[in-house]
Amino acid sequence: MNNEEKRYLILIAFLATIFLTACSNSTSNQGTSSQNTRTTKKALITSTPTLFFHGGGSSYHAEEHMVGAGVTKSVIRAEVDGNGRVTLIGSWPKGAKNPICEVNYENNRQLDFNKHGVYATNVVKALQKQYGIKKINMVGHSLGNISIIYYMLQKGKNKKMPQLQKEVNIAGHFAGLTFDGLPSVIKQPAGMKLDKNGKPNKMNATYKQMTQARTAYPKNQVQVLNIIGDIGNNSDGRVENVSSLSLKYLVADCAKSYQVVKIKGKNAQHSKLHNNSQVDKVLIKFLWNK
């Protein structure tokens, strides 16, 4: 074999290697594309999902008692990292009845209330993208209530977003907390009182911001249930009733309905309200008419 023939055979071998490599890459890319398509395929949900938001320093485990009250078998979880990125754990089947999403914040002590609105919005967008939802219900305990209010401040009248239908607020500290060491923007002002409309005579910076909810909620759309605890001193032991009842001024004028349920006794303590059978019954009747 002369030198020219050798060069020819080497060229053929080189071109064959390129061709086989290209075919291998093409096959690999097609597999990835197919997998992504299967992952993002929508299972359309027509029943209104309910999102549960836990309190400060807590997690989705605090929601499990209420979620496990027997109204549905379709429960998923939305993991929200410190940057607001959402990962959905589990899936709702097509035609799921009363589907529930337990929301879990990695940063469960976030005191920038605006970020709670961003986190909640990102969860709703993720559910909208995956399931095509058009309506939602929201339940919040303690700091979880801030996610609801700030979602509405940021997206309440955005018709492209799923529309809030029913809102349950449990042990909400809307007008502030009385703990030592809190920043003034979220501390309940000393000597604060409410008028007949629920308006505080003194407002901290975050409550002043929340007053924008009075126009951010669509008129006569959202039904609101405000559950408060009283262990015998007009407080649930952590949040004063006056702070929880200040929700009235924020939403009552624009809400379709607004009602307050007061739970009394030792099991009305702040951290026990989400494990309280009385709360479960009121919650279930309000959300699902059962």
Sequence and secondary structure as in RCSB ss.txt:
>XXXX:A:sequence
MNNEEKRYLILIAFLATIFLTACSNSTSNQGTSSQNTRTTKKALITSTPTLFFHGGGSSYHAEEHMVGAGVTKSV
IRAEVDGNGRVTLIGSWPKGAKNPICEVNYENNRQLDFNKHGVYATNVVKALQKQYGIKKINMVGHSLGNISIIY
YMLQKGKNKKMPQLQKEVNIAGHFAGLTFDGLPSVIKQPAGMKLDKNGKPNKMNATYKQMTQARTAYPKNQVQVL
NIIGDIGNNSDGRVENVSSLSLKYLVADCAKSYQVVKIKGKNAQHSKLHNNSQVDKVLIKFLWNK
>XXXX:A:secstr
  HHHHHHHHHHHHHHHHHHHHHHHHHHHHHHHHHHHHHH      S  EEEE  TT  GGGGHHHHTSSS S E
EEEEE TT  EEEES   TT SS EEEEEESSTT   HHHHHHHHHHHHHHHHHHH   EEEEEEETTHHHHHHH
HHHHHTT TTS EEEEEEEES  TT B  TT  TTTB  TT  B TTS BSS  HHHHHHTTHHHHS TTT EEE
EEEEESSSSB SSSBHHHHHTHHHHHTTTSSEEEEEEEESGGGSGGGGGG HHHHHHHHHHHH  
